[in-house]
């Protein structure tokens, strides 16, 4: 604020709030309060303690967890396939003895296929049963050499009978042509004359005397053929990215420049864009009315066109309804009411719309004066990336904590001891093996009986909750920082001379130093609601089949209510952070003041939100649409005379979608800053109207265009 500016000290003004006592205004207020104190200290302490606990949780998970358990497949004995320094170092692929058992109901309970699994160096390449191998072994010893690599241990010769082999579970009864995917052997499916085959065979012996077909094997593999085909598609997609990566970077750079230009030029085009859009809406609705009238006139005199919708009842053929005059008359009435409503609203709200457009232009001007705010989303992105990465790594380490746990698995699912813990080294000598012939003691998961291992699930929930809290805190910090910077712009009487130096850095320092507790308080409320929504979604997914219609209806209502509550809290928090940035009060007082201020100007708020939403959506569509069209013309070779793009793409839509979605995200980052700017300036504008009256003692801080619209004059306000 200019030092030469002198103002008198009138008596304080007050405004009655909807909640709490009347609000008294400081007559010497000149922008964001500089002399502040820490707010919501208790919540700040709790937040810091939670962060320390979160770090300790990550360290504890890091000590006990082993991510190799995710990277490497694990055999039935809990050994990693392909791990260096172990006997399985050269055996990188997991092989299933009997893939047909993977259709057993126990798979849903144990999340494990109830068959022996071993590590192998390569997958089988041909059909061969144990009995066939025994017969051919007499003439050629190489058959046993080939077959034995898919057995648990090496034997000098295949002397065991099929019955003994099944009891000891040393070797598979048959092997099928397979290929590795995700370090696991899966059948090599193919289509021959429209028929599904495995190794060019449609039927084959499963080694136990049963005839099987490729359809059964595919069902056992759970549709793995589609996943294997996806691998080929993935390779082609990777090739397309390798060919077009620099074009994608160029497109994203252009999107960034377009977004910046759009935000800056809004000071000149906001009104034009809005009124063109509204005229388009009125024109489209008008055309709809005219079309309905034409269709209504054409049906005049047609047989059965005079019937009502009630007469023909419910029909699956919707075209029958369009052969009735009543249908088109109803549409015409609805569109006419909508047309009149839009026109009346534009007439009666025209002044508020003009104010909203002027504020949009003011927001563009503010960003032009504080361009560093456009870089702030990069910091938010970095902090969010750190939080997401820490949460994901901690979750993986928690999930892989513990020692191997083995459970009894019965292929037929008829064992009373199924799912009980067991010891694979002595399992065959126990009573369970005798009571349940054909059962196995297989690796199930990682766990333990210590206090830490018993609370792994609780730690995962805590990990998720603190993650949500941190994510919302980072977003809140960004909103409060941007609000402080843009409030410094609005409350500068002579712009840009009175804008303080480094407003963004100053606002960030104030938010961190004084208001960490308030931001943590607001983000805690939001994180709690989001956590409850996730719990509801989890219960819905787990109990989907067991729910009746009433429970489904109740859960749907709860989801809807908490979705609405989350959005209401986001709206209140956002405006509370603006008040915190301006006045430096705690979260509850700031939320109350913001709520009261908005309720006193509810109509202005509604109009402002709709106008801002329209402009931002239009900007995102404009930026991503322009880049998408240019990318389409380039990647499909439509403009070779102007610019020659890549000519050897497998799927042109891969770089096209990448650059289009990337452009939209970049535009969203720029316009999120603009949206916060508009919200802050709008709050300041409402505060300005209530604090000041345009006199010499209390001049308005709004610019000249807003003063003209509001029919207010101020001798102290300078032209910008």
C-alpha positions in Angstrom: 0.0 0.0 0.0 1.3 3.4 -0.9 2.8 5.2 2.0 1.4 8.6 0.8 -2.1 7.3 1.1 -3.8 8.7 4.2 -7.2 7.7 5.4 -9.4 8.9 8.3 -10.7 6.6 11.0 -14.5 6.4 10.9 -16.4 4.3 13.4 -16.4 0.6 12.8 -19.2 -0.9 10.7 -21.0 -4.2 11.6 -23.1 -6.7 9.7 -25.4 -9.2 11.4 -24.4 -12.8 10.5 -26.7 -15.8 10.2 -24.6 -17.5 12.8 -23.0 -16.0 15.9 -22.8 -12.3 16.9 -22.7 -9.4 14.5 -19.5 -9.0 12.5 -17.6 -5.8 13.2 -15.3 -4.4 10.5 -12.0 -2.9 11.2 -12.0 0.6 9.6 -8.2 0.4 9.0 -8.3 -2.8 7.1 -6.0 -2.5 4.0 -5.7 -6.1 2.7 -4.5 -9.4 4.1 -3.7 -9.1 7.8 0.1 -9.0 8.3 0.2 -9.3 12.1 -1.1 -12.8 12.7 -1.0 -15.6 15.3 -1.0 -19.3 14.9 -4.5 -20.8 14.5 -5.9 -24.2 15.5 -2.7 -25.1 17.4 -4.2 -28.3 18.8 -5.1 -29.6 15.4 -1.6 -28.6 14.1 0.0 -30.6 16.9 -2.2 -33.6 16.2 -1.4 -33.3 12.4 2.4 -33.3 13.1 2.1 -36.3 15.4 0.2 -38.2 12.7 2.9 -37.3 10.2 5.6 -38.6 12.6 3.5 -41.7 13.2 3.1 -42.1 9.4 6.9 -42.0 8.9 7.4 -44.5 11.7 4.7 -46.8 10.1 6.6 -46.6 6.8 9.9 -47.4 8.5 8.3 -50.4 10.3 6.7 -51.6 7.1 10.1 -51.2 5.3 11.8 -53.4 8.0 9.2 -56.2 7.9 8.1 -56.0 4.3 9.7 -57.6 1.2 8.5 -56.2 -2.2 10.2 -59.1 -3.9 7.1 -61.1 -2.9 5.2 -58.9 -5.4 7.9 -58.8 -8.1 8.6 -62.5 -8.1 6.0 -65.4 -8.3 6.1 -67.8 -5.4 6.0 -71.6 -5.6 4.0 -73.9 -3.3 6.9 -73.9 -0.8 7.1 -70.1 -0.6 10.3 -69.8 -2.6 10.7 -67.0 -5.1 11.1 -67.8 -8.8 14.1 -66.2 -10.4 15.6 -64.7 -7.3 19.4 -64.4 -7.5 21.5 -66.4 -5.0 18.9 -69.2 -4.7 18.4 -72.6 -6.3 15.6 -71.0 -8.4 17.9 -68.3 -9.8 17.5 -69.7 -13.4 13.9 -70.8 -12.9 12.0 -67.6 -13.4 8.6 -68.9 -14.5 5.8 -70.5 -12.3 4.3 -73.7 -13.5 0.9 -75.1 -12.4 0.6 -78.9 -12.1 -3.1 -79.1 -12.8 -4.6 -75.9 -14.2 -8.1 -77.5 -14.3 -8.3 -77.2 -10.5 -8.2 -73.4 -10.8 -12.0 -73.5 -11.4 -12.5 -74.9 -7.9 -14.6 -72.8 -5.5 -11.7 -72.7 -3.0 -9.9 -70.2 -5.4 -12.4 -67.5 -4.3 -11.7 -68.2 -0.6 -7.9 -68.7 -0.6 -7.0 -66.5 -3.7 -4.7 -69.4 -4.7 -5.1 -72.1 -7.3 -5.4 -75.4 -5.4 -2.6 -77.2 -7.2 1.1 -77.7 -6.8 3.1 -74.8 -8.2 6.9 -75.0 -9.0 9.5 -72.8 -10.6 10.7 -73.8 -14.0 13.2 -72.4 -16.6 10.8 -72.7 -19.5 7.2 -73.6 -20.2 6.1 -76.9 -21.9 6.1 -76.8 -25.7 4.1 -79.9 -26.5 1.4 -82.3 -25.3 2.6 -85.2 -23.2 1.0 -87.3 -20.5 2.9 -89.1 -17.8 1.7 -92.5 -19.1 2.7 -91.6 -22.7 6.1 -90.5 -21.4 6.5 -93.8 -19.5 5.7 -95.8 -22.6 8.1 -93.8 -24.9 10.8 -93.8 -22.2 11.6 -97.4 -23.0 12.8 -96.5 -26.5 14.1 -92.9 -25.9 15.4 -91.7 -22.5 15.2 -88.1 -23.6 11.4 -88.1 -23.0 12.0 -88.4 -19.3 14.7 -85.8 -19.4 12.2 -83.3 -20.9 9.3 -84.3 -18.7 11.3 -84.3 -15.4 12.0 -80.6 -15.6 8.4 -80.0 -14.7 8.5 -82.3 -11.6 9.2 -81.2 -8.0 12.4 -83.3 -7.8 14.6 -85.3 -10.2 14.3 -89.1 -10.4 16.5 -91.5 -12.1 13.6 -93.0 -14.0 9.8 -92.7 -14.1 9.1 -95.9 -12.2 6.0 -94.6 -10.2 2.5 -95.7 -11.2 -0.1 -93.0 -12.0 -1.8 -93.7 -8.7 1.4 -93.3 -6.7 2.2 -90.2 -8.7 -1.1 -88.6 -7.8 -0.7 -89.5 -4.1 2.9 -88.2 -3.9 2.2 -85.2 -6.1 5.7 -85.2 -7.5 4.9 -84.6 -11.2 2.0 -83.3 -13.3 -0.2 -86.0 -14.9 0.1 -84.1 -18.2 1.7 -81.0 -19.8 0.3 -78.7 -22.5 1.9 -76.3 -24.9 2.2 -73.0 -22.9 4.0 -69.7 -23.1 5.1 -67.4 -20.2 3.1 -64.3 -19.3 3.6 -62.3 -16.1 6.2 -65.0 -15.3 3.6 -67.8 -15.3 3.0 -70.6 -17.7 -0.4 -70.3 -19.4 -1.9 -72.4 -22.2 -1.1 -71.2 -25.7 -4.5 -70.8 -27.2 -5.2 -70.1 -30.9 -8.2 -70.1 -33.2 -8.4 -72.6 -36.1 -11.4 -72.1 -38.5 -13.3 -70.4 -35.7 -12.6 -73.2 -33.2 -10.5 -72.7 -30.0 -7.5 -74.9 -29.9 -4.4 -75.6 -27.8 -1.3 -76.6 -29.8 -3.6 -77.2 -32.8 -5.7 -79.7 -30.8 -9.3 -79.2 -29.8 -9.5 -82.3 -27.4 -6.7 -84.0 -25.5 -6.0 -86.4 -22.5 -5.5 -84.7 -19.2 -3.3 -87.6 -18.0 -5.8 -89.1 -15.6 -7.9 -90.8 -18.2 -10.3 -88.0 -18.9 -10.8 -86.3 -22.3 -10.7 -82.5 -22.1 -11.2 -79.8 -24.7 -9.7 -76.4 -25.2 -12.8 -74.6 -24.0 -12.5 -76.3 -20.6 -8.8 -75.3 -20.4 -9.6 -71.8 -21.3 -12.2 -71.6 -18.6 -9.6 -72.9 -16.1 -7.2 -70.2 -17.2 -9.9 -67.6 -16.7 -9.9 -66.2 -20.2 -6.1 -65.8 -20.3 -6.1 -65.8 -24.1 -7.4 -62.2 -24.1 -4.6 -61.2 -21.7 -2.0 -62.8 -23.8 -3.3 -60.9 -26.9 -3.1 -57.7 -24.8 0.6 -58.3 -24.4 1.0 -58.0 -28.2 -1.1 -54.8 -28.2 1.1 -53.5 -25.4 4.2 -54.0 -27.4 2.7 -52.1 -30.3 1.6 -49.3 -28.1 5.1 -49.0 -26.7 6.5 -48.8 -30.3 4.0 -46.0 -31.0 5.1 -44.0 -28.0 8.8 -44.5 -28.9 8.0 -43.1 -32.4 5.8 -40.1 -31.4 7.2 -39.1 -27.9 8.7 -35.8 -29.2 5.4 -34.9 -31.1 3.5 -35.6 -27.8 5.9 -33.2 -26.0 5.4 -30.5 -28.6 1.6 -30.9 -28.4 1.7 -30.6 -24.6 3.9 -27.5 -24.8 1.5 -25.9 -27.3 -1.4 -26.8 -24.9 0.4 -25.0 -22.1 0.9 -21.9 -24.2 -2.7 -22.0 -25.4 -4.0 -22.3 -21.8 -1.8 -19.3 -20.7 -3.1 -17.2 -23.6 -6.7 -18.2 -22.9 -6.4 -17.1 -19.3 -4.7 -13.8 -20.2 -7.1 -13.0 -23.0 -10.2 -13.6 -20.9 -10.1 -10.0 -19.9 -11.1 -9.2 -23.4 -13.2 -12.2 -24.4 -15.1 -13.4 -21.3 -18.3 -11.4 -22.1 -18.2 -12.2 -25.8 -17.9 -16.0 -25.1 -20.7 -16.0 -22.6 -23.2 -14.1 -24.6 -22.4 -16.1 -27.8 -23.0 -19.3 -25.8 -26.3 -18.0 -24.4 -27.5 -17.0 -27.9 -26.5 -20.4 -29.1 -28.5 -22.0 -26.3 -31.5 -19.9 -27.1 -31.2 -20.6 -30.8 -30.9 -24.4 -30.3 -34.0 -24.5 -28.0 -35.8 -22.3 -30.5 -34.9 -24.7 -33.3 -36.2 -27.6 -31.1 -39.5 -25.8 -30.7 -39.8 -25.2 -34.5 -38.9 -28.8 -35.2 -41.5 -30.1 -32.7 -44.1 -27.9 -34.4 -43.2 -29.2 -37.8 -43.5 -32.8 -36.7 -46.8 -32.0 -35.0 -48.2 -30.5 -38.2 -47.0 -33.4 -40.3 -49.0 -35.9 -38.1 -52.2 -33.9 -38.6 -54.7 -36.2 -40.2 -52.5 -39.3 -39.9 -54.3 -42.4 -38.7 -53.9 -43.1 -34.9 -51.8 -40.0 -34.4 -54.5 -38.6 -32.2 -54.1 -41.4 -29.7 -52.6 -40.5 -26.3 -49.5 -42.0 -24.7 -51.8 -43.5 -22.1 -53.8 -45.3 -24.8 -50.8 -47.2 -26.3 -49.2 -48.0 -22.9 -45.6 -49.1 -22.4 -43.9 -50.1 -25.7 -40.4 -51.4 -26.3 -40.4 -49.8 -29.7 -39.8 -46.1 -28.9 -40.5 -45.0 -32.4 -44.2 -45.6 -31.8 -44.3 -42.7 -29.4 -42.9 -40.4 -32.1 -45.9 -41.2 -34.3 -48.3 -39.5 -31.8 -49.2 -35.8 -31.9 -49.3 -35.7 -28.1 -45.6 -36.6 -27.9 -44.4 -33.7 -30.1 -46.9 -31.3 -28.4 -45.5 -32.2 -25.0 -41.9 -31.7 -26.2 -42.9 -28.3 -27.7 -44.5 -27.2 -24.4 -41.4 -28.3 -22.4 -39.0 -26.5 -24.7 -41.1 -23.4 -24.8 -41.1 -23.3 -21.0 -37.4 -23.8 -21.0 -36.9 -21.0 -23.6 -39.0 -18.5 -21.7 -37.2 -19.4 -18.4 -33.8 -18.8 -19.9 -34.8 -15.5 -21.5 -36.5 -14.3 -18.3 -33.4 -15.2 -16.2 -31.1 -13.4 -18.6 -33.3 -10.3 -18.4 -33.7 -10.2 -14.6 -30.2 -11.3 -13.9 -28.4 -9.3 -16.5 -26.8 -7.0 -14.0 -25.4 -9.8 -11.9 -24.2 -11.6 -15.1 -22.4 -8.4 -16.0 -20.8 -8.3 -12.6 -19.7 -11.9 -12.9 -18.2 -11.3 -16.4 -16.4 -8.2 -15.0 -15.0 -10.4 -12.2 -13.8 -12.9 -14.7 -11.9 -10.2 -16.6 -10.5 -9.0 -13.3 -9.3 -12.5 -12.5 -7.5 -12.6 -15.8 -5.9 -9.3 -15.1 -4.8 -10.5 -11.6 -3.0 -13.5 -13.1 -1.3 -11.2 -15.6 0.1 -9.1 -12.6 1.1 -12.2 -10.6 2.2 -14.7 -13.3 4.1 -16.8 -10.8 0.7 -18.3 -9.7 0.6 -20.3 -12.9 3.7 -22.2 -11.8 2.3 -23.1 -8.4 0.3 -26.2 -9.7 3.8 -27.7 -10.5 4.6 -27.6 -6.7 1.2 -29.1 -5.9 1.8 -31.9 -8.5 5.2 -32.7 -7.0 3.8 -32.9 -3.4 0.9 -35.0 -4.5 3.2 -37.3 -6.4 5.4 -37.7 -3.2 2.3 -38.6 -1.1 0.9 -41.0 -3.6 4.3 -42.7 -4.0 4.8 -43.0 -0.2 1.3 -44.4 0.3 1.8 -47.0 -2.5 5.2 -48.1 -1.3 4.0 -48.3 2.3 1.0 -50.3 1.2 3.1 -52.8 -0.7 5.6 -53.2 2.2 2.7 -53.8 4.6 1.1 -56.3 2.3 4.4 -58.2 2.0 5.2 -58.2 5.7 5.5 -61.5 7.6 6.7 -65.0 7.0 5.2 -67.6 4.5 2.0 -69.1 5.7 0.9 -72.5 4.4 -2.7 -73.8 4.3 -4.5 -77.0 3.4 -6.0 -76.9 -0.1 -8.2 -79.6 -1.4 -8.8 -79.6 -5.2 -12.3 -81.0 -4.8 -13.2 -78.7 -1.8 -14.5 -81.6 0.3 -11.9 -81.6 3.1 -13.0 -80.6 6.6 -9.4 -79.4 7.3 -9.4 -77.1 4.3 -7.9 -73.6 4.8 -6.1 -74.7 8.1 -2.5 -73.8 8.5 0.0 -76.6 7.9 3.7 -77.5 7.6 4.7 -78.6 4.1 7.8 -80.5 5.3 5.8 -83.0 7.4 2.3 -82.6 5.8 2.4 -86.0 4.1 3.0 -87.8 7.4 0.1 -86.0 9.3 -3.5 -87.2 9.8 -4.8 -84.5 7.5 -3.1 -86.0 4.5 -4.7 -89.3 5.3 -8.1 -87.9 6.1 -8.2 -85.8 2.9 -6.5 -87.8 0.0 -5.3 -85.4 -2.7 -5.1 -82.4 -0.5 -1.9 -80.3 -0.5 -0.1 -78.0 1.9 0.5 -75.0 -0.3 1.8 -71.5 0.3 -1.1 -69.1 0.9 0.2 -65.7 2.0 2.6 -63.8 4.2 1.6 -63.3 7.8 2.6 -64.0 11.4 1.4 -64.2 15.0 3.2 -61.2 16.4 1.4 -58.0 17.5 2.6 -56.2 14.3 1.3 -58.9 12.0 -2.0 -59.2 13.7 -2.7 -55.5 13.0 -1.5 -55.4 9.4 -5.1 -54.7 8.2 -5.4 -51.8 10.8 -2.1 -50.4 9.6 -3.4 -50.5 6.0 -6.5 -48.5 7.0 -4.4 -46.0 8.9 -2.1 -45.7 5.8 -5.1 -44.9 3.6 -6.6 -42.4 6.0 -3.4 -40.4 6.6 -2.9 -40.5 2.8 -6.3 -38.9 2.3 -5.6 -36.4 5.0 -2.2 -35.4 3.4 -3.7 -35.2 -0.1 -6.5 -32.8 1.1 -4.0 -30.8 3.1 -1.8 -30.2 0.1 -4.8 -29.1 -1.9 -5.9 -26.8 0.9 -2.4 -25.4 1.2 -2.5 -24.5 -2.5 -5.9 -22.9 -2.2 -4.9 -20.8 0.8 -1.6 -19.8 -0.8 -3.3 -18.7 -4.1 -6.1 -17.0 -2.2 -3.5 -14.9 -0.2 -1.7 -13.9 -3.4 -4.9 -12.8 -5.2 -6.3 -11.1 -2.1 -3.1 -9.0 -2.0 -3.9 -8.0 -5.6 -7.5 -7.0 -4.9 -6.9 -5.0 -1.8 -4.1 -2.9 -3.5 -5.8 0.4 -4.0 -3.5 1.5 -6.8 -2.8 -1.5 -9.0 -0.1 -2.7 -9.7 1.9 -0.2 -7.7 0.5 -1.2 -4.3 0.8 -5.0 -4.9 3.3 -6.2 -2.3 6.5 -7.8 -3.6 6.5 -11.6 -4.0 2.8 -12.0 -3.0 2.8 -15.8 -3.8 5.9 -16.5 -1.7 4.6 -14.3 1.1 1.2 -16.0 1.1 2.8 -19.5 1.1 5.0 -18.6 4.1 2.0 -17.2 6.0 -0.1 -20.3 5.3 2.7 -22.7 6.5 3.8 -20.6 9.5 0.4 -19.6 11.0 -2.4 -21.7 9.5 -1.1 -25.3 9.2 -3.5 -26.2 12.0 -6.5 -24.6 10.3 -5.7 -26.2 6.9 -5.2 -29.6 8.7 -8.6 -29.1 10.4 -10.5 -28.6 7.2 -8.7 -31.4 5.4 -9.3 -33.7 8.3 -13.1 -33.2 8.0 -12.9 -33.9 4.3 -10.7 -36.9 4.7 -13.1 -38.4 7.2 -16.0 -38.1 4.8 -14.0 -39.6 2.0 -12.9 -42.5 4.2 -16.5 -43.2 5.1 -17.4 -43.2 1.4 -14.6 -45.7 0.6 -15.8 -48.0 3.4 -19.4 -47.9 2.0 -18.0 -48.7 -1.5 -15.9 -51.6 -0.1 -18.9 -53.0 1.7 -21.0 -52.7 -1.4 -18.5 -54.6 -3.4 -18.1 -57.4 -0.9 -21.8 -57.8 -0.1 -23.2 -57.1 -3.6 -24.5 -60.7 -4.0 -26.0 -61.0 -0.5 -27.9 -57.7 -0.5 -31.7 -57.5 -0.8 -33.5 -54.6 -2.5 -34.0 -52.6 0.7 -30.3 -52.8 1.7 -29.3 -51.8 -1.9 -31.7 -48.8 -1.7 -30.3 -47.8 1.7 -26.7 -48.1 0.6 -27.5 -46.1 -2.6 -29.1 -43.3 -0.4 -26.0 -43.3 1.9 -23.7 -43.0 -1.1 -25.7 -40.1 -2.5 -25.9 -38.3 0.9 -22.2 -38.6 1.5 -21.3 -37.5 -2.0 -23.4 -34.4 -1.5 -21.9 -33.8 1.9 -18.4 -34.1 0.5 -19.1 -31.5 -2.2 -20.7 -29.1 0.3 -17.7 -29.5 2.6 -15.3 -28.9 -0.3 -17.2 -25.7 -1.2 -17.2 -24.4 2.4 -13.6 -25.3 3.0 -12.5 -23.5 -0.2 -14.2 -20.3 0.9 -13.0 -20.7 4.5 -9.4 -20.9 3.2 -10.0 -17.6 1.4 -11.1 -16.0 4.6 -8.1 -17.5 6.5 -5.8 -16.0 3.8 -7.3 -12.6 4.2 -8.0 -12.3 8.0 -5.9 -15.0 9.6 -8.7 -16.3 11.8 -9.1 -20.0 12.8 -10.9 -22.5 10.6 -14.3 -22.4 12.3 -14.6 -18.6 12.4 -13.4 -18.3 8.8 -15.9 -21.0 7.7 -18.7 -19.2 9.6 -17.8 -15.8 8.1 -17.5 -17.2 4.6 -20.9 -19.0 4.9 -22.6 -15.9 6.2 -21.1 -13.7 3.5 -22.2 -16.1 0.8 -25.7 -16.6 2.2 -26.2 -12.8 2.3 -25.3 -12.8 -1.5 -26.7 -16.2 -2.5 -28.1 -15.0 -5.8 -24.7 -13.5 -6.8 -23.0 -16.7 -5.8 -25.3 -18.8 -7.9 -24.9 -16.6 -11.0 -21.1 -16.4 -10.5 -20.7 -20.1 -10.1 -22.6 -20.9 -13.3 -20.8 -18.2 -15.4 -17.4 -19.3 -14.1 -18.1 -23.0 -14.6 -19.2 -22.3 -18.2 -16.0 -20.3 -19.0 -13.7 -22.9 -17.5 -15.4 -25.8 -19.2 -15.3 -23.9 -22.5 -11.6 -23.2 -22.0 -10.7 -26.8 -21.3 -12.7 -28.0 -24.3 -11.2 -25.3 -26.5 -7.6 -26.1 -25.6 -7.9 -29.9 -25.6 -10.1 -29.8 -28.7 -7.6 -27.7 -30.7 -4.7 -29.8 -29.8 -6.7 -33.0 -30.4 -7.7 -31.8 -33.9 -4.1 -30.9 -34.8 -2.8 -34.2 -33.4 -5.5 -36.1 -35.5 -4.5 -34.3 -38.7 -0.8 -35.0 -38.0 -1.0 -38.7 -36.9 -3.4 -39.7 -39.7 -1.3 -38.0 -42.4 -4.0 -35.5 -43.4 -1.7 -32.6 -43.8 1.5 -34.0 -45.5 1.9 -30.9 -47.6 2.1 -28.7 -44.5 3.7 -31.0 -41.9 4.7 -34.6 -42.2 4.2 -36.6 -39.1 5.1 -40.2 -38.2 4.2 -42.7 -40.9 4.6 -46.1 -39.3 2.1 -46.1 -36.4 0.3 -49.2 -35.3 -2.5 -47.3 -33.6 -2.7 -43.6 -34.3 -5.2 -43.2 -31.4 -2.5 -44.0 -28.9 -0.5 -40.8 -29.2 -3.8 -38.9 -30.1 -5.5 -39.8 -26.9 -2.3 -39.2 -24.9 -1.8 -35.7 -26.2 -5.5 -34.9 -26.0 -5.9 -36.1 -22.4 -2.6 -34.5 -21.5 -3.7 -31.2 -22.9 -6.9 -31.4 -20.9 -5.0 -32.0 -17.7 -2.6 -29.1 -18.4 -5.6 -26.8 -19.1 -7.2 -28.1 -15.9 -4.0 -27.1 -14.0 -4.0 -23.6 -15.4 -7.7 -23.1 -15.0 -7.7 -24.4 -11.4 -5.5 -21.4 -10.6 -7.9 -19.2 -12.5 -10.9 -20.7 -10.6 -9.2 -20.0 -7.3 -8.5 -16.4 -8.5 -12.1 -15.8 -9.3 -13.4 -17.2 -6.0 -10.9 -15.1 -4.1 -11.7 -11.9 -6.0 -15.4 -12.6 -5.6 -15.1 -13.0 -1.8 -13.1 -9.8 -1.7 -15.6 -8.1 -3.9 -18.5 -9.0 -1.5 -16.4 -7.9 1.5 -15.6 -4.7 -0.3 -19.3 -3.9 -0.8 -20.1 -4.5 2.9 -17.0 -2.8 4.3 -16.9 0.3 2.2 -19.4 2.8 0.7 -17.3 4.6 -1.9 -16.8 7.7 0.2 -13.4 9.4 0.7 -13.1 7.7 4.1 -14.1 4.3 2.8 -13.3 4.0 -0.9 -14.0 0.9 -2.9 -11.1 -1.3 -4.0 -12.9 -2.6 -7.0 -11.8 -1.4 -10.5 -13.6 1.2 -12.6 -15.5 -1.3 -14.7 -17.1 -2.8 -11.6 -17.8 0.6 -10.2 -19.7 1.6 -13.4 -21.8 -1.5 -13.3 -22.6 -1.0 -9.7 -23.3 2.7 -10.3 -20.8 3.5 -7.6 -18.2 6.2 -7.8 -15.1 6.7 -5.7 -12.7 9.6 -5.9 -9.9 7.5 -4.2 -10.0 4.7 -6.7 -7.5 5.2 -9.6 -7.9 4.0 -13.1 -5.9 0.8 -13.9 
